[in-house]
Amino acid sequence: MAHTASLSQLQKPPWALVNGQLVRYEDVRIHISAEALTRALSVFEGLKGYWSQSGEVFAVREPRRHFERLCRSAALLQIPIDFTYEEFLAGLRTLAEHLLDPDRDLWFRPTLYVTQGHWGEGTRADLVVTEFSQQKDDPDPMRLGVSTWRRSPDVALPSRVKCSANYVVARLARIEARRLGYDDALLLNDFGRVAEATGACVLIADRRGIATPPTSECCLDSITVDVLERAALDLGLPFERRPIERTELLSADECGVAGTISELTLVTEVDGFHYSQAGVLSRLRQRYLELMRGDGERLGVDLVPLVLRPDGYWSAPDAPAAASDGTSTDFAQLNASA
Ligand code: PMP
């Protein structure tokens, strides 16, 4: 199967949710002068919902952690948030009810776009949630190249802030990697140590156990890595967060990338250095998927049910007559302030 990370955004679902209202996907609007566009001011999250093994429960993984990270990203960029966790969750549920397919999982992308304000004054943002279906099959292992592009340091563009601007360099790295024949890229930090992949964190395994760089090495504070750490310790596998040098990466026995959408995708090769596909990371990957399909609560993974079909039957509610574009943008104010 191709990598879902690159396919999900190419879908055009019928609905999006804008400030809590269902809006036809093609009708969602943003003004050309919104700071989301002029100064790249948007923060976002990527959550995944899974059907349980029995097919009776569709649950989203760790939504509160994602909500809190969205709030933290917004606060660090001085973007006010005017919705609660309960409203955030209700929005995910509404959209899931309209877009869910019993044979596919879903990836949710809540994005907070700055639609009003000017250089920090009068800032307002719209919360737009889009959802994309995901095949249940395992993604293929990946071949990666170390990019010539680097993750920016915390004092320039903090990787802890999940904002669109952080993906400008990630995009350049991916384009470079694809040009060289790889599936994706790994970025080093300013010190030349491993930071992360373009949309996932990096794990290696060697005789000492599993290791991943801490957030202070310029990677996102990954929710998936936290779940994998718990799962690894539960399996009796040592798991460490420590800086990883480039040569340590290249000489590791195993390598993988971890993120909500990547789950734990195994890496076959980085820059011509090859990794085993049958070691602890492959065991961990299997365990992670079992946890996501309903076994997670035993390890304290927060799987919040959004849709139930106890008798195996479920159909989407009637679609509303969505007339509005749902946005809070005051276009007259934007034209005046751009
Ligand atoms: N790093 C980057 C740059 C990412 O985009 C992601 C995906 N959100 C991750 C790491 C993994 O984070 P998480 O496990 O919370 O999805």
Boltz pocket constraint, residues with backbone or C-beta under 6 A from the ligand:
constraints:
  - pocket:
      binder: B
      contacts: [[A, 46], [A, 196], [A, 197], [A, 198], [A, 199], [A, 200], [A, 201], [A, 219], [A, 220], [A, 221], [A, 222], [A, 223], [A, 224], [A, 225], [A, 258], [A, 259], [A, 260], [A, 261]]
      max_distance: 6.0
